[in-house]
Amino acid sequence: MAGRIVVAGAGAVGAGIAYHLAHLGARDVVLADRAEIASGATGKAMGGVRQQFSTPEEVALARASVPLFRELGSPLFDPVGYLFVATTEEGRVRLIERAELQRGLGVPVEDVDPSSVEGLRADDVLTAVICREDGVAEPAEVTRELVRRAAEGGVDVRERTDARAIPHDVLVVGAGASSAELVPELPVRPLCRQLVDVGPVDGLPADLPMVIEEETGFHFRRRADTLRLAMPEPAPRWGADEVVDDSIVEDKRLRLAHRYPPGADAPIVRAWAGLYDMTPDAHPIIGWVGEGMYAACGFSGHGFMQAPAVGRAVAEELLGRELSVDLSPYRLERFAGDPTFPETLVL
């Protein structure tokens, strides 16, 4: 497509789109953010990169994103794996069934003995699986690297700028939870989630995987000599207020003490809140949403890890190329009927 393409939002998704537009030869691209690069949800993210989703559509986006993360390599991406543990019979069945689906889609999920993970409490674990291609990354740093590459390829990067004020032929809305401000008909709404870093923790193994409890969704990862903790909250906090609930912080620390005793007494380094851009079925909206308006939002907590594949496919569609991944499941029009593929593994 000819003309100027303006990308609204310099988080991971917007940066991925801008980078791939430049990589594919687009010559008039602007990446704009009303704040700064990675200053929104991307800069507050957990930093996980996983292929272990519960629907084929999400697995496809995740699998297509792995090559770029692998190319970035350490220290931006570390493939330490994602370890899921189940402690109940119901959780065990879910884990086994999901692993079978994932293997059928090409995800190299392995059964694993959880006691092999140094420091992990495993006496109550019935089943554990790991994908060793998955891992952890630094969302803000990855995004800045993609923006650097985009700028090197000719993209005009503008911070503290309203994208709507820039003359354009196409406006790509990749503004996360704020996307509905630009396109009010988008069924995207903010959900407040929070994280906490604790540490230092002595003797953290360099290969400690991201650990996720199947039943509770509690999960944690190593970051240098600290541990980053997250968990779905018992009551969803809909709205744009990014407020830390201290009771949730303490609950996560107690769960860490149970699952990873070496971190039991680690002091709080910081706690913070950010926003997921949720859709009714927890899948993103990707595609045309009006004349000259294209959406790439509603990633429901998965935007960072899916940004490489989404960025490439969106760039391909905007430039009239053959798509590297199928975007048809993510069109806005699906909400005119009954969404048929709700993602259940929203962490």
C-alpha angles and dihedrals in degrees: 000000000000125000136052118322116202117193114205111210129036098213123114095288096047091044090050092052093047092047094051093045088057092043090053093050106262108157106191109051130140124192109199134180127181088219124018139303111294091355095131131053093327092063091050098046130123092239101228124152114196141160094194102106129143099237131057091232094059092042089055093055092046095048092050090052097055097080093061093047089049090050091051090053128169133021090019095046130019117186097214092143137242113264119198118194127192123201101178134056091245091051091046091055092048092049093050094046093047092047090053090052091048094048089051088057093051100263109142097229115169133193108240141186103244091206087071088073107090113241096006118130106232107159091101096043117109099181137006133186132185138191106205093195089066121081149134132299141178105253099196094044093047090050093050090051091053090048090050090053091046092052090047087055093054104271114147105230116201124181124193089025131124106231091210090066093059116090108248146163092208128025113200110203108212099146100126115217090001094058094100088062087067097038109023094191092065110109092223121130133173123254118192115228129171140208136193134204118210129185169340093262114187119232100010106175113242090227097051105143127220101272121209128184108220096211100046105023089230109151140170141184138191119255110180104302095339136078123230114212130198139162141168107265122244092236118030113241104214115193142063098272107117099206129157116229107208093203090061090049091054092046090056091050091053091050090050091052089056099044099034110023095185087070096048098108099030111134123235113266095184142327125209143167133225140171134262114206099225130195125194092261099032091244123117127255110236124170146046114333100172143341106320091351123116124178130210104168145096094079092156096219097321102085098106096051093044097041097099095056094039092048092053096044094047091049090049092051094047090051095045095249130142109275120247091206131026111260097177095099091060103057120127091235092074090079090066086077135022114306107238105195113049112180111232099186100076108151 
